[in-house]
């Protein structure tokens, strides 16, 4: 499951997410970004 957070402050939008990758009971930190501009 991915955690995404969004914040609007003084007319600016900030979005961030975690870097966890899970497979079964294994947790790893991902190098690629989960949040990106499209």
PyMOL Python script that loads the backbone (N, CA, C, O; Angstrom):
from pymol import cmd

cmd.read_pdbstr("""\
ATOM      1  N   UNK A   1       0.846  -1.165   0.000  1.00  0.00           N
ATOM      2  CA  UNK A   1       0.000   0.000   0.000  1.00  0.00           C
ATOM      3  C   UNK A   1       0.897   1.234   0.000  1.00  0.00           C
ATOM      4  O   UNK A   1       1.913   1.276   0.694  1.00  0.00           O
ATOM      5  N   UNK A   2       0.520   2.211  -0.765  1.00  0.00           N
ATOM      6  CA  UNK A   2       1.280   3.450  -0.865  1.00  0.00           C
ATOM      7  C   UNK A   2       0.613   4.550  -0.052  1.00  0.00           C
ATOM      8  O   UNK A   2      -0.612   4.679  -0.056  1.00  0.00           O
ATOM      9  N   UNK A   3       1.417   5.335   0.641  1.00  0.00           N
ATOM     10  CA  UNK A   3       0.919   6.485   1.385  1.00  0.00           C
ATOM     11  C   UNK A   3       1.245   7.746   0.581  1.00  0.00           C
ATOM     12  O   UNK A   3       2.415   8.031   0.323  1.00  0.00           O
ATOM     13  N   UNK A   4       0.212   8.502   0.185  1.00  0.00           N
ATOM     14  CA  UNK A   4       0.370   9.751  -0.560  1.00  0.00           C
ATOM     15  C   UNK A   4      -0.180  10.879   0.302  1.00  0.00           C
ATOM     16  O   UNK A   4      -1.250  10.746   0.897  1.00  0.00           O
ATOM     17  N   UNK A   5       0.547  11.983   0.370  1.00  0.00           N
ATOM     18  CA  UNK A   5       0.126  13.145   1.161  1.00  0.00           C
ATOM     19  C   UNK A   5       0.106  14.363   0.262  1.00  0.00           C
ATOM     20  O   UNK A   5       1.038  14.574  -0.515  1.00  0.00           O
ATOM     21  N   UNK A   6      -0.943  15.170   0.354  1.00  0.00           N
ATOM     22  CA  UNK A   6      -1.042  16.412  -0.390  1.00  0.00           C
ATOM     23  C   UNK A   6      -1.295  17.568   0.552  1.00  0.00           C
ATOM     24  O   UNK A   6      -2.022  17.429   1.536  1.00  0.00           O
ATOM     25  N   UNK A   7      -0.686  18.728   0.249  1.00  0.00           N
ATOM     26  CA  UNK A   7      -0.831  19.913   1.098  1.00  0.00           C
ATOM     27  C   UNK A   7      -0.938  21.141   0.205  1.00  0.00           C
ATOM     28  O   UNK A   7      -0.150  21.306  -0.726  1.00  0.00           O
ATOM     29  N   UNK A   8      -1.909  21.998   0.486  1.00  0.00           N
ATOM     30  CA  UNK A   8      -2.031  23.283  -0.194  1.00  0.00           C
ATOM     31  C   UNK A   8      -1.705  24.357   0.833  1.00  0.00           C
ATOM     32  O   UNK A   8      -2.323  24.421   1.896  1.00  0.00           O
ATOM     33  N   UNK A   9      -0.716  25.213   0.503  1.00  0.00           N
ATOM     34  CA  UNK A   9      -0.287  26.257   1.421  1.00  0.00           C
ATOM     35  C   UNK A   9       0.082  27.510   0.636  1.00  0.00           C
ATOM     36  O   UNK A   9       0.963  27.471  -0.222  1.00  0.00           O
ATOM     37  N   UNK A  10      -0.578  28.599   0.924  1.00  0.00           N
ATOM     38  CA  UNK A  10      -0.315  29.894   0.275  1.00  0.00           C
ATOM     39  C   UNK A  10      -0.345  29.783  -1.248  1.00  0.00           C
ATOM     40  O   UNK A  10       0.497  30.374  -1.924  1.00  0.00           O
ATOM     41  N   UNK A  11      -1.296  29.039  -1.793  1.00  0.00           N
ATOM     42  CA  UNK A  11      -1.447  28.914  -3.238  1.00  0.00           C
ATOM     43  C   UNK A  11      -0.520  27.912  -3.897  1.00  0.00           C
ATOM     44  O   UNK A  11      -0.569  27.761  -5.118  1.00  0.00           O
ATOM     45  N   UNK A  12       0.323  27.219  -3.143  1.00  0.00           N
ATOM     46  CA  UNK A  12       1.217  26.189  -3.678  1.00  0.00           C
ATOM     47  C   UNK A  12       0.703  24.814  -3.275  1.00  0.00           C
ATOM     48  O   UNK A  12       0.159  24.638  -2.185  1.00  0.00           O
ATOM     49  N   UNK A  13       0.883  23.836  -4.170  1.00  0.00           N
ATOM     50  CA  UNK A  13       0.478  22.463  -3.895  1.00  0.00           C
ATOM     51  C   UNK A  13       1.729  21.610  -3.739  1.00  0.00           C
ATOM     52  O   UNK A  13       2.618  21.645  -4.589  1.00  0.00           O
ATOM     53  N   UNK A  14       1.799  20.848  -2.658  1.00  0.00           N
ATOM     54  CA  UNK A  14       2.919  19.953  -2.382  1.00  0.00           C
ATOM     55  C   UNK A  14       2.369  18.540  -2.261  1.00  0.00           C
ATOM     56  O   UNK A  14       1.418  18.306  -1.515  1.00  0.00           O
ATOM     57  N   UNK A  15       2.963  17.588  -2.993  1.00  0.00           N
ATOM     58  CA  UNK A  15       2.534  16.194  -2.941  1.00  0.00           C
ATOM     59  C   UNK A  15       3.755  15.325  -2.693  1.00  0.00           C
ATOM     60  O   UNK A  15       4.800  15.530  -3.309  1.00  0.00           O
ATOM     61  N   UNK A  16       3.630  14.354  -1.793  1.00  0.00           N
ATOM     62  CA  UNK A  16       4.735  13.445  -1.478  1.00  0.00           C
ATOM     63  C   UNK A  16       4.217  12.046  -1.231  1.00  0.00           C
ATOM     64  O   UNK A  16       3.027  11.848  -0.987  1.00  0.00           O
ATOM     65  N   UNK A  17       5.112  11.080  -1.293  1.00  0.00           N
ATOM     66  CA  UNK A  17       4.735   9.693  -1.047  1.00  0.00           C
ATOM     67  C   UNK A  17       5.881   8.923  -0.416  1.00  0.00           C
ATOM     68  O   UNK A  17       7.023   9.384  -0.400  1.00  0.00           O
ATOM     69  N   UNK A  18       5.567   7.753   0.100  1.00  0.00           N
ATOM     70  CA  UNK A  18       6.586   6.919   0.725  1.00  0.00           C
ATOM     71  C   UNK A  18       7.458   6.243  -0.335  1.00  0.00           C
ATOM     72  O   UNK A  18       7.189   6.356  -1.531  1.00  0.00           O
ATOM     73  N   UNK A  19       8.489   5.550   0.102  1.00  0.00           N
ATOM     74  CA  UNK A  19       9.400   4.873  -0.830  1.00  0.00           C
ATOM     75  C   UNK A  19       9.449   3.366  -0.581  1.00  0.00           C
ATOM     76  O   UNK A  19      10.405   2.702  -0.981  1.00  0.00           O
ATOM     77  N   UNK A  20       8.421   2.826   0.081  1.00  0.00           N
ATOM     78  CA  UNK A  20       8.420   1.404   0.424  1.00  0.00           C
ATOM     79  C   UNK A  20       7.911   0.554  -0.735  1.00  0.00           C
ATOM     80  O   UNK A  20       6.993   0.943  -1.456  1.00  0.00           O
ATOM     81  N   UNK A  21       8.520  -0.602  -0.896  1.00  0.00           N
ATOM     82  CA  UNK A  21       8.055  -1.625  -1.813  1.00  0.00           C
ATOM     83  C   UNK A  21       7.876  -2.911  -1.028  1.00  0.00           C
ATOM     84  O   UNK A  21       8.794  -3.335  -0.325  1.00  0.00           O
ATOM     85  N   UNK A  22       6.712  -3.540  -1.134  1.00  0.00           N
ATOM     86  CA  UNK A  22       6.410  -4.717  -0.328  1.00  0.00           C
ATOM     87  C   UNK A  22       6.083  -5.893  -1.242  1.00  0.00           C
ATOM     88  O   UNK A  22       5.320  -5.764  -2.200  1.00  0.00           O
ATOM     89  N   UNK A  23       6.677  -7.041  -0.925  1.00  0.00           N
ATOM     90  CA  UNK A  23       6.370  -8.303  -1.606  1.00  0.00           C
ATOM     91  C   UNK A  23       6.256  -9.370  -0.527  1.00  0.00           C
ATOM     92  O   UNK A  23       7.261  -9.792   0.045  1.00  0.00           O
ATOM     93  N   UNK A  24       5.046  -9.801  -0.253  1.00  0.00           N
ATOM     94  CA  UNK A  24       4.843 -10.766   0.837  1.00  0.00           C
ATOM     95  C   UNK A  24       5.185 -10.116   2.169  1.00  0.00           C
ATOM     96  O   UNK A  24       4.588  -9.109   2.549  1.00  0.00           O
ATOM     97  N   UNK A  25       6.157 -10.702   2.882  1.00  0.00           N
ATOM     98  CA  UNK A  25       6.608 -10.139   4.160  1.00  0.00           C
ATOM     99  C   UNK A  25       7.893  -9.344   4.018  1.00  0.00           C
ATOM    100  O   UNK A  25       8.465  -8.918   5.021  1.00  0.00           O
ATOM    101  N   UNK A  26       8.361  -9.135   2.788  1.00  0.00           N
ATOM    102  CA  UNK A  26       9.616  -8.432   2.533  1.00  0.00           C
ATOM    103  C   UNK A  26       9.351  -6.960   2.221  1.00  0.00           C
ATOM    104  O   UNK A  26       8.499  -6.637   1.394  1.00  0.00           O
ATOM    105  N   UNK A  27      10.089  -6.069   2.893  1.00  0.00           N
ATOM    106  CA  UNK A  27       9.963  -4.631   2.684  1.00  0.00           C
ATOM    107  C   UNK A  27      11.289  -4.093   2.176  1.00  0.00           C
ATOM    108  O   UNK A  27      12.329  -4.340   2.786  1.00  0.00           O
ATOM    109  N   UNK A  28      11.268  -3.365   1.073  1.00  0.00           N
ATOM    110  CA  UNK A  28      12.473  -2.730   0.539  1.00  0.00           C
ATOM    111  C   UNK A  28      12.177  -1.268   0.237  1.00  0.00           C
ATOM    112  O   UNK A  28      11.022  -0.897   0.025  1.00  0.00           O
ATOM    113  N   UNK A  29      13.208  -0.446   0.216  1.00  0.00           N
ATOM    114  CA  UNK A  29      13.065   0.959  -0.154  1.00  0.00           C
ATOM    115  C   UNK A  29      13.336   1.093  -1.642  1.00  0.00           C
ATOM    116  O   UNK A  29      14.373   0.650  -2.136  1.00  0.00           O
ATOM    117  N   UNK A  30      12.410   1.701  -2.343  1.00  0.00           N
ATOM    118  CA  UNK A  30      12.509   1.855  -3.794  1.00  0.00           C
ATOM    119  C   UNK A  30      13.361   3.074  -4.130  1.00  0.00           C
ATOM    120  O   UNK A  30      13.344   4.071  -3.407  1.00  0.00           O
ATOM    121  N   UNK A  31      14.110   2.987  -5.237  1.00  0.00           N
ATOM    122  CA  UNK A  31      14.907   4.119  -5.710  1.00  0.00           C
ATOM    123  C   UNK A  31      14.094   4.999  -6.657  1.00  0.00           C
ATOM    124  O   UNK A  31      14.359   6.197  -6.760  1.00  0.00           O
ATOM    125  N   UNK A  32      13.100   4.419  -7.355  1.00  0.00           N
ATOM    126  CA  UNK A  32      12.283   5.201  -8.286  1.00  0.00           C
ATOM    127  C   UNK A  32      11.181   5.934  -7.528  1.00  0.00           C
ATOM    128  O   UNK A  32      10.840   5.568  -6.404  1.00  0.00           O
ATOM    129  N   UNK A  33      10.638   6.954  -8.143  1.00  0.00           N
ATOM    130  CA  UNK A  33       9.613   7.774  -7.493  1.00  0.00           C
ATOM    131  C   UNK A  33       8.228   7.204  -7.723  1.00  0.00           C
ATOM    132  O   UNK A  33       7.913   6.735  -8.816  1.00  0.00           O
ATOM    133  N   UNK A  34       7.403   7.246  -6.692  1.00  0.00           N
ATOM    134  CA  UNK A  34       6.020   6.822  -6.807  1.00  0.00           C
ATOM    135  C   UNK A  34       5.112   7.991  -7.177  1.00  0.00           C
ATOM    136  O   UNK A  34       4.041   7.778  -7.744  1.00  0.00           O
ATOM    137  N   UNK A  35       5.513   9.199  -6.871  1.00  0.00           N
ATOM    138  CA  UNK A  35       4.747  10.402  -7.186  1.00  0.00           C
ATOM    139  C   UNK A  35       5.510  11.126  -8.287  1.00  0.00           C
ATOM    140  O   UNK A  35       6.708  11.384  -8.164  1.00  0.00           O
ATOM    141  N   UNK A  36       4.802  11.449  -9.362  1.00  0.00           N
ATOM    142  CA  UNK A  36       5.467  12.100 -10.500  1.00  0.00           C
ATOM    143  C   UNK A  36       4.476  13.039 -11.200  1.00  0.00           C
ATOM    144  O   UNK A  36       3.263  12.935 -11.015  1.00  0.00           O
ATOM    145  N   UNK A  37       5.012  13.940 -11.994  1.00  0.00           N
ATOM    146  CA  UNK A  37       4.185  14.871 -12.764  1.00  0.00           C
ATOM    147  C   UNK A  37       3.869  14.234 -14.100  1.00  0.00           C
ATOM    148  O   UNK A  37       4.763  13.742 -14.788  1.00  0.00           O
ATOM    149  N   UNK A  38       2.583  14.241 -14.471  1.00  0.00           N
ATOM    150  CA  UNK A  38       2.154  13.620 -15.723  1.00  0.00           C
ATOM    151  C   UNK A  38       1.605  14.674 -16.654  1.00  0.00           C
ATOM    152  O   UNK A  38       1.187  14.358 -17.768  1.00  0.00           O
TER     153      UNK A  38
END
""", "prot")
cmd.dss("prot")
cmd.show_as("cartoon", "prot")
cmd.util.cbc("prot")
cmd.orient("prot")
